[in-house]
């Protein structure tokens, strides 16, 4: 399956900006496309997980790295 990927750099942004930018970026995607989000706010882990649960988008992966957090979200 050939996935179209888009990226969002939310590093340095504090709540609620990572989730607001993610919501805006996801809205611009077609169903099935992937948004890759990089963030440094520890609250983004819970926020983005809740966002996916509430909107029906799929959290493909959620990883913690030394320099922040990396998420892959597939639009429903």
Secondary structure as GFF3:
##gff-version 3
##sequence-region A 1 76
A	DSSP	beta_strand	5	10	.	.	.	ID=ss1
A	DSSP	alpha_helix	17	27	.	.	.	ID=ss2
A	DSSP	beta_strand	34	39	.	.	.	ID=ss3
A	DSSP	alpha_helix	43	55	.	.	.	ID=ss4
A	DSSP	beta_strand	58	65	.	.	.	ID=ss5
A	DSSP	beta_strand	68	74	.	.	.	ID=ss6
###
